[in-house]
Amino acid sequence: MAVWTWNTWPDVLIDFGRERYIPWRLAEGEVLYRDVAVFNGPLSQYFNALGFRLFGASLHTLVFCNLTLLALFIGLLYYALRQVSRRGVATAACLIFVLLFAFAEQIIGGNFNYVCPYGHEMTHGLMLSLLATVAAWPSDRHRLFWAVISGLALGLSFLTKAEVFLPGLVATPIALLLGLWFERPGWRRGLTRWGCFFVAFLTPPTISFLALASAMPAERALIGTLGSWGATLRADITTSLFHRTGTGLDHPLANALWMLSVAGLYALILVPAMLLGLKLRRRGQRRMVIAAAVFIVVAALLWYARSAVNWADIARPFPVFVALTILAVGADFLRGGREEAAQRRFVQQITLLVFALALLAKMVLFARIWQYGFVLAMPATLLLSVAALDWVPAWIDRRGGHGEVFAAAAAALILITGLVYLQEEAHTIDLKTKQVSSGADAFWADSRGTQINAALAEIVSRSSPETTLAVLPEGAMLNCLSGLRNSTPYCNLLPVESMIFGEDRILESFQAHPPTLILLVPRDVSEFGYSAFGEDYSRHLGDWIKANYRPLWHLASPPFQLLERQGSSANVGDGLGPR
């Protein structure tokens, strides 16, 4: 997958430029929240800045750091799934992760993969949150050590983003409480374990606050340490069109009915397989032949009818499926889980399922594998695959049936889904034929790469070591490729940033530190409920730009426009020059 998708992972304009720009500026000595505006936690950007300090500021540094983390994460996933399923099923689930999520590019606007994510806080936070949950599981040895590891991982996850920290915050205490309940170690040992966990959990946020407070006022350091929680709790953010559409709450009834209709497709395939498996009770009925036949028939029918299935919505019922699986696992345990092994397995199953369900909360009525689903729906996808290939067949076997029939139908459904998504990914990759930049920052882009290369050449030809550049409303990748910093803290000015940071504050920053050059790039912001930058949001900034900048260069289609500050030469500025 790495070879097939090599250097096609980032989007040329959207989101990922910020992930390349911010750690570069931090590695050069600027300070997060003081010199660079961010509304997420500080961990990921400073971690990437450390990579830039050690190995050089480039796209390839980020790629190789992320591939290393990805390999470690696959190991963690395999370990976690191996505790609750057979080896072959755990391996299959990890293959699903690699094929559908790790290098995913199902849509043109990329960045929804683990190599070049739209926000490293999402991938880093997910890894740490899952590590915190797994480390909290009951253990025969070094219980205090694992409590400390769990607390540290959860504390570090707190410094990323709220939606990936929250699942660990819910699942980890459940694991600790259930472990203590089954173990009954006595109140002193239990209190000691909880104390170690809480001290470890509070350590990363405390260090973050003290480090930031040494460079800025304590109030701003606290806001930075709290990260995205400030935005998460704001009503204007949570009720915005972008948020409501992402969760499916823009049309709750219609989305709920659509979720049920997609669930009917699963029932049409899996319920007959379950009934057939329960009916096959004799070993002399050529059960493996029947299972193979079921696999072939289901796979053939799904492949033949693939154009009639809306595969983009295949994950819609996942929140309901995970909730039902939690109930089923709980009921099954209550019927006979007295042995220590059964208790431990129950803790592992239930915490993983709760973890997956909490992640789905942000897309509760619009669950999807693509886009943000590469993080938010990934654990649910893997766990439901494990349940379909292992847990349900084992339940059928315990009742004297043949669980392999159900597993065969589920495997056929998983296989065809995977092939369809890989087919879509192949189409997306085929569109990326334009190489942008060169050397350690080179990557492949779609047709927009031609315009970016043209704009980059024009910017470089008009810049000097003092030139500064702002790309609006977003496009910080051009800052990185040209080596020109933004003289303001705001490298992205989409509607969300305008709401969080405040349009008046942003305007004051541009007035106090006007960039030498401003590049206006086309960006569809209809998903946020607006038409265009400078028109129905950031209008005062748009008016200020029109009054203080003059055109230098433009492209007609798509409409790129390079502007120069009036009263200055395009070769004179107040920033950092090309590298």
SVG drawing of the C-alpha trace seen along z (x, -y; Angstrom):
<svg xmlns="http://www.w3.org/2000/svg" viewBox="-38 -54 57 92">
<polyline fill="none" stroke="black" stroke-width="0.4" points="0.0,0.0 2.9,-2.4 4.5,-1.7 1.2,-2.0 0.2,-5.3 3.7,-6.8 3.7,-10.6 0.1,-10.9 -1.2,-11.3 -1.4,-15.1 -3.9,-17.5 -2.2,-20.3 -4.2,-23.1 -6.6,-21.9 -5.6,-21.3 -2.2,-19.5 -0.2,-22.6 -0.9,-23.7 0.5,-20.4 3.7,-21.1 3.9,-24.8 3.3,-25.0 6.1,-22.6 8.5,-24.3 7.8,-27.6 8.1,-26.0 11.4,-24.4 12.6,-27.9 11.9,-29.2 8.4,-30.6 6.0,-29.6 2.6,-28.0 -0.4,-30.1 1.8,-33.2 3.3,-33.4 1.2,-30.7 -2.6,-30.5 -3.9,-26.9 -7.0,-25.8 -5.9,-22.2 -3.6,-20.9 0.2,-21.4 1.5,-17.8 1.4,-16.9 2.8,-20.2 5.7,-20.2 6.4,-16.5 6.6,-17.2 8.7,-20.2 11.2,-17.9 11.3,-15.7 12.1,-18.8 14.8,-19.8 16.4,-16.3 15.9,-15.4 15.1,-18.6 11.9,-20.4 10.4,-18.6 7.4,-16.6 9.5,-13.4 10.4,-13.9 6.7,-13.9 6.1,-10.9 8.8,-8.8 7.9,-9.8 4.3,-8.9 5.1,-5.6 7.1,-4.6 4.2,-5.5 1.9,-3.7 3.9,-0.5 3.8,-0.8 0.1,-1.4 -0.5,1.7 1.4,3.6 -0.9,2.2 -4.0,2.9 -2.9,6.5 -2.1,7.0 -5.5,5.5 -7.5,7.6 -5.5,10.7 -6.7,10.6 -10.4,10.8 -10.2,13.0 -8.3,15.7 -4.9,15.0 -6.2,15.3 -9.1,13.0 -6.9,10.4 -4.6,10.5 -7.5,10.1 -8.7,7.0 -5.2,5.5 -5.2,6.1 -8.6,4.3 -7.0,1.4 -4.0,1.3 -6.1,1.6 -9.0,-0.7 -7.7,-3.3 -3.9,-3.6 -3.3,-4.9 -6.9,-5.9 -7.6,-8.2 -11.2,-7.6 -12.0,-11.2 -10.1,-14.0 -9.7,-16.2 -7.1,-14.0 -5.4,-14.1 -7.7,-11.4 -5.0,-8.8 -2.3,-8.0 0.6,-9.1 -0.4,-12.7 -3.5,-13.3 -5.4,-16.6 -4.6,-16.9 -1.9,-15.0 -3.8,-15.5 -6.4,-13.0 -3.9,-10.2 -1.6,-10.9 -4.6,-11.2 -6.2,-8.0 -3.0,-6.0 -2.4,-7.4 -6.1,-7.0 -6.1,-3.4 -2.8,-2.7 -4.3,-4.2 -7.2,-1.8 -5.2,1.3 -2.7,0.5 -5.6,0.2 -6.6,3.8 -6.2,6.3 -2.7,7.6 -1.0,10.4 2.2,8.4 3.5,4.8 0.0,3.4 1.2,0.1 3.6,-0.3 0.7,0.3 -1.5,-2.2 1.2,-4.8 1.6,-4.0 -2.2,-4.3 -2.3,-7.6 0.6,-9.1 -0.9,-8.0 -4.3,-9.5 -2.7,-12.7 -0.7,-13.0 -3.9,-12.3 -5.6,-15.2 -3.0,-17.4 -4.2,-16.5 -8.0,-16.8 -11.1,-16.3 -12.9,-13.8 -10.0,-11.3 -9.3,-11.9 -12.9,-11.3 -13.0,-7.6 -10.0,-6.9 -11.4,-9.1 -14.6,-6.8 -13.0,-3.4 -9.9,-3.7 -11.8,-4.2 -14.1,-1.4 -11.2,0.9 -9.7,-0.1 -12.9,0.2 -13.9,3.5 -10.3,4.8 -10.5,3.8 -14.0,5.2 -13.0,8.6 -9.6,8.7 -10.7,7.3 -7.2,6.3 -8.3,4.3 -8.9,0.6 -5.3,-0.4 -4.0,1.3 -6.9,0.0 -6.4,-3.5 -2.7,-3.3 -3.4,-2.2 -5.9,-5.0 -3.5,-7.5 -0.6,-6.4 -3.0,-6.7 -4.2,-10.2 -0.8,-11.5 0.5,-10.2 -2.5,-11.5 -2.1,-15.1 1.7,-15.1 1.6,-15.9 -1.0,-18.8 0.9,-20.2 4.3,-20.2 2.5,-21.7 1.1,-24.5 4.4,-25.3 6.3,-25.2 3.8,-27.5 3.5,-29.8 7.3,-30.5 6.7,-32.1 3.2,-33.7 0.7,-34.9 -0.7,-32.1 -4.2,-32.5 -3.1,-32.0 -1.0,-29.0 -4.0,-27.5 -6.1,-28.0 -3.4,-26.4 -3.1,-23.4 -6.9,-22.9 -6.6,-22.9 -9.8,-22.1 -12.0,-21.9 -12.6,-25.6 -14.0,-25.2 -15.8,-21.9 -17.9,-23.6 -18.9,-26.7 -22.5,-26.7 -21.8,-28.6 -19.3,-25.8 -21.4,-22.8 -24.6,-24.2 -22.8,-25.3 -23.8,-23.8 -20.5,-22.0 -20.8,-20.3 -24.5,-19.4 -23.8,-17.9 -20.9,-15.9 -22.9,-14.3 -26.0,-13.8 -28.0,-16.1 -28.8,-18.5 -31.7,-16.0 -31.9,-13.7 -35.1,-11.8 -34.0,-11.3 -30.6,-10.1 -32.0,-7.8 -34.3,-6.2 -31.5,-5.9 -29.4,-4.2 -32.2,-1.6 -32.5,-1.0 -28.7,-0.3 -29.0,2.0 -31.6,3.9 -29.0,4.7 -26.8,6.3 -29.9,8.3 -30.6,9.5 -27.2,11.0 -26.3,12.1 -29.6,13.2 -30.2,16.1 -26.5,17.1 -27.1,17.1 -30.2,19.2 -28.5,21.7 -25.6,22.0 -27.9,22.7 -29.7,25.3 -26.6,27.3 -26.2,29.4 -24.7,32.7 -21.0,33.0 -21.8,35.2 -23.6,32.5 -20.6,31.3 -20.6,28.1 -17.3,26.7 -18.6,27.2 -21.8,25.3 -19.7,22.5 -17.6,22.2 -20.7,22.1 -22.2,19.4 -19.0,17.3 -19.0,17.7 -22.7,16.9 -22.7,13.9 -19.5,12.5 -20.8,13.0 -24.2,11.4 -22.6,8.4 -20.1,7.9 -22.7,8.3 -25.0,5.8 -22.2,3.4 -23.5,0.5 -26.9,0.7 -25.4,0.4 -24.4,-3.0 -21.1,-1.9 -20.4,-5.3 -23.1,-4.7 -22.1,-1.2 -21.0,-2.3 -24.3,-4.2 -25.6,-1.5 -22.3,-1.1 -23.3,-3.1 -26.4,-0.8 -24.4,2.4 -21.7,1.5 -24.3,0.6 -26.1,4.0 -22.8,5.8 -22.1,4.2 -25.4,5.5 -24.8,9.0 -21.3,9.2 -22.7,8.1 -25.6,10.5 -23.3,13.4 -20.9,12.7 -23.7,12.4 -24.9,15.9 -21.7,17.6 -18.6,15.4 -17.2,16.6 -13.7,17.7 -10.8,15.3 -10.1,15.7 -13.7,14.9 -13.7,11.8 -10.5,10.5 -11.8,11.1 -15.1,9.3 -13.1,6.3 -11.1,6.2 -14.2,6.7 -16.4,4.2 -13.7,1.4 -12.8,1.7 -16.5,1.6 -17.1,-1.5 -14.0,-3.1 -15.3,-2.5 -18.8,-3.8 -17.5,-7.0 -15.5,-7.7 -18.7,-7.3 -20.4,-10.0 -19.2,-12.7 -20.9,-11.0 -23.7,-9.3 -26.2,-9.6 -23.8,-9.9 -21.2,-7.2 -18.8,-6.6 -15.5,-4.9 -14.3,-7.7 -13.3,-11.2 -13.2,-11.6 -14.1,-7.9 -10.5,-7.0 -10.1,-7.7 -13.7,-7.9 -15.1,-4.8 -11.9,-2.7 -12.1,-0.9 -15.8,-0.2 -15.1,1.3 -12.4,3.6 -14.4,4.7 -17.5,5.4 -15.4,7.4 -14.0,9.4 -17.5,9.9 -18.7,11.1 -15.7,13.4 -15.2,14.7 -17.7,13.8 -20.9,14.6 -19.6,17.8 -18.4,18.9 -21.8,18.2 -23.5,20.3 -21.0,23.1 -21.8,23.1 -25.4,23.8 -24.5,26.8 -24.6,25.0 -22.0,24.3 -20.6,20.8 -18.4,20.9 -21.4,20.4 -22.1,17.0 -18.3,16.2 -18.3,17.0 -21.1,14.6 -19.5,11.9 -16.1,12.5 -17.7,12.1 -19.4,8.8 -16.0,7.5 -14.2,8.6 -16.5,6.9 -16.6,3.7 -12.8,3.7 -12.6,4.2 -15.0,1.4 -13.2,-1.1 -9.8,-0.1 -11.3,-0.6 -12.3,-4.1 -8.9,-4.7 -7.3,-3.6 -9.4,-6.1 -8.3,-8.9 -4.7,-8.0 -4.9,-7.9 -6.0,-11.6 -2.8,-12.6 -0.4,-13.1 1.1,-16.5 4.3,-16.7 4.4,-19.6 7.8,-21.0 10.9,-18.8 13.3,-17.0 12.2,-16.2 9.0,-18.2 7.9,-16.7 4.5,-15.0 1.8,-14.2 -1.4,-16.2 -4.4,-16.3 -4.9,-19.0 -4.6,-21.7 -0.9,-20.9 -0.4,-22.8 -1.9,-26.0 0.1,-25.6 3.4,-25.2 2.6,-28.3 1.7,-30.3 4.8,-29.0 7.1,-30.1 5.5,-33.6 5.9,-34.0 9.5,-32.9 10.4,-35.2 8.9,-38.2 10.3,-37.4 13.4,-38.4 14.8,-37.2 12.5,-39.7 9.3,-38.8 6.3,-37.5 3.3,-35.7 -0.3,-35.0 -2.3,-32.5 -6.1,-33.0 -8.3,-31.5 -6.0,-28.5 -3.0,-27.1 0.0,-27.2 1.7,-24.5 2.8,-27.4 4.5,-29.1 6.4,-25.9 7.4,-25.3 8.4,-28.9 10.1,-29.2 8.2,-32.4 6.6,-32.7 3.2,-34.3 3.8,-37.6 0.6,-36.9 -0.2,-34.0 -3.1,-32.8 -2.1,-30.4 -5.7,-29.2 -8.8,-31.5 -11.7,-29.2 -15.0,-30.1 -14.2,-27.9 -10.9,-29.8 -12.7,-33.1 -15.3,-32.1 -12.7,-30.8 -10.1,-33.5 -12.4,-36.4 -12.5,-38.4 -11.6,-41.7 -8.5,-40.1 -7.5,-38.6 -7.9,-42.0 -5.8,-43.7 -3.0,-41.3 -3.0,-41.8 -3.0,-45.6 -0.2,-45.4 1.9,-43.0 0.8,-43.2 2.2,-40.5 4.3,-41.6 2.3,-39.3 -1.2,-37.9 -2.3,-35.0 -6.1,-34.6 -6.9,-31.0 -10.3,-29.4 -11.8,-27.5 -15.4,-26.2 -16.7,-27.0 -20.3,-26.0 -19.9,-23.1 -19.6,-25.8 -22.7,-27.6 -20.8,-30.5 -20.2,-31.5 -16.6,-32.9 -13.9,-34.4 -14.2,-38.2 -17.8,-38.2 -20.1,-36.7 -17.3,-36.0 -14.1,-37.9 -15.7,-40.8 -13.7,-43.5 -10.4,-41.7 -11.5,-41.4 -12.3,-45.1 -8.9,-46.0 -7.1,-43.8 -8.9,-45.5 -8.0,-48.9 -4.3,-48.2 -3.2,-45.7 -2.8,-45.8 -2.9,-43.0 0.4,-41.5 -0.6,-38.3 -3.6,-36.1 -4.9,-32.9 -8.4,-32.9 -9.4,-29.3 -9.3,-28.5 -9.1,-32.1 -5.7,-32.5 -4.8,-36.1 -1.4,-37.4 -1.5,-40.8 1.2,-43.2 1.0,-45.6 0.7,-49.1 3.6,-51.4 6.1,-48.5 8.1,-46.7 7.3,-43.0 11.0,-42.3 10.9,-44.1 9.1,-42.8 9.5,-42.0 9.8,-38.2 11.9,-35.1 13.3,-34.4 13.4,-31.4 15.2,-28.2"/>
</svg>
